[in-house]
Amino acid sequence: MAYVIAVLNQKGGVGKSTLSTNLSTAYARRGRKTLLADADSQGTARNWRGTGPSAEEHGKAFPDVVGADTAEAIETLTGDEITGAFDVVVIDAPPGVTEGPGEVTVGALKAADLVLLPVRPSGADLWATSDLAELVTTRQDATGAPDAAFVVTQADARTNVAKEISGALEELGIPALSARCGFRVDYTKALGKGVAVEDIQPGGKAAGEIEAIVEEIETRFHV
């Protein structure tokens, strides 16, 4: 059965789709049969894959990408029939935890083995994340699952905020990965061209950051 990773945040613009597309591509290129479920009605992940080259043209693997922007679609895609056909399922969830988007987010949370919460190193983003963090920890207290971790995105290592954020995040009851995504143009280029950051600059800093995130997930959560 597939290992399900849900990428959640109630705030837009924090790098959910950037993390989802690069993470799912990294797993696909490690030989894992990977499905990327685009649960955001904006369709960023679907547009990303539609813009990019095919695996045959590119010579490198990509995840399968499907739309899943309703709670019912999430339930179907994380059911035994679909998860039995894949090794990894990554869900790029919509912003919001109430009404329509909230139902999708809750569905993704319930289906996940691991929840990743991308967050920018700013006070406003920390405040906006607190409700979702509480939702995740409440689920953990009730069921013992899923595992969860913050992933710091768009981090500028030169600022004190970027250096101090891990402690602030842990106060919300969820640990932060040591690996993080910096504020780099390669992420924007990759999303726009429908490829991964390693295709923009092989061996570059952004590619190294994604590799470090995958390695930490595998070590920490035994994916």
C-alpha positions, 0 to 999 in steps of 0.5 A, spaced: 500 500 500 502 507 498 505 511 503 500 517 503 503 524 504 499 530 505 502 537 504 497 542 508 497 549 510 490 553 510 494 559 508 496 560 500 503 562 497 507 558 502 510 553 497 505 547 498 505 546 490 512 547 490 514 542 495 509 537 492 511 537 485 518 537 487 517 531 493 513 527 488 518 528 482 524 526 487 520 519 489 518 518 482 526 518 480 528 514 486 524 508 482 517 509 486 511 509 483 508 516 485 501 519 484 501 526 485 493 528 487 492 535 486 486 537 491 487 545 490 481 547 485 486 552 482 490 546 479 497 548 480 500 541 480 496 539 474 498 546 470 505 544 472 505 537 469 501 539 463 506 545 461 512 540 462 515 535 458 513 527 458 518 523 461 519 520 455 521 526 452 525 528 458 529 522 459 527 522 467 521 520 471 515 524 473 509 522 478 502 521 475 498 527 476 490 527 477 485 532 480 482 531 487 479 537 489 473 534 493 473 530 499 470 524 495 475 524 490 480 524 496 477 518 499 477 515 492 484 516 491 486 514 498 482 507 498 485 500 497 484 500 489 488 506 488 494 506 493 495 498 492 497 501 485 502 506 487 508 506 492 507 513 494 501 518 494 502 526 495 496 530 496 497 537 494 491 540 499 488 547 498 488 553 503 483 553 508 480 549 513 473 551 513 467 549 508 469 546 501 476 547 502 476 545 509 473 538 507 478 536 502 483 538 507 480 534 513 479 528 508 487 529 506 489 529 514 485 523 515 488 519 509 495 521 511 501 517 514 505 523 514 502 531 514 507 536 511 506 543 513 510 548 509 510 555 512 514 561 511 519 564 516 514 570 518 510 572 524 504 572 520 505 565 517 506 562 524 499 565 526 495 563 520 498 556 521 496 555 528 489 553 527 491 547 522 497 545 527 491 544 532 487 540 527 493 535 526 495 535 533 487 533 535 487 528 530 494 525 533 491 525 540 485 521 538 488 516 533 495 516 534 496 518 527 499 521 522 506 523 523 507 530 522 512 536 521 513 543 519 517 544 513 520 551 512 520 554 506 522 561 502 527 561 508 533 567 508 538 564 512 541 571 513 535 573 517 534 572 525 527 570 523 529 564 519 534 562 524 529 562 530 523 559 527 524 552 529 523 553 536 517 557 535 514 552 530 515 546 536 511 550 541 505 549 536 506 541 538 509 539 531 516 538 530 520 542 524 524 538 519 532 541 519 532 541 512 528 547 509 527 550 502 531 557 501 528 563 497 531 561 491 529 563 483 530 555 481 523 553 485 519 559 481 523 557 474 521 549 475 514 550 477 513 555 471 517 550 466 513 543 469 520 540 471 523 539 478 529 544 481 534 538 479 532 539 472 533 547 472 540 546 476 543 539 477 547 539 483 544 546 485 542 549 492 535 548 491 536 541 488 540 539 494 534 542 499 529 537 496 534 531 496 535 533 504 528 533 505 527 527 502 532 524 506 530 526 512 523 524 511 525 517 510 530 517 516 525 520 521 519 517 518 521 510 515 518 512 509 
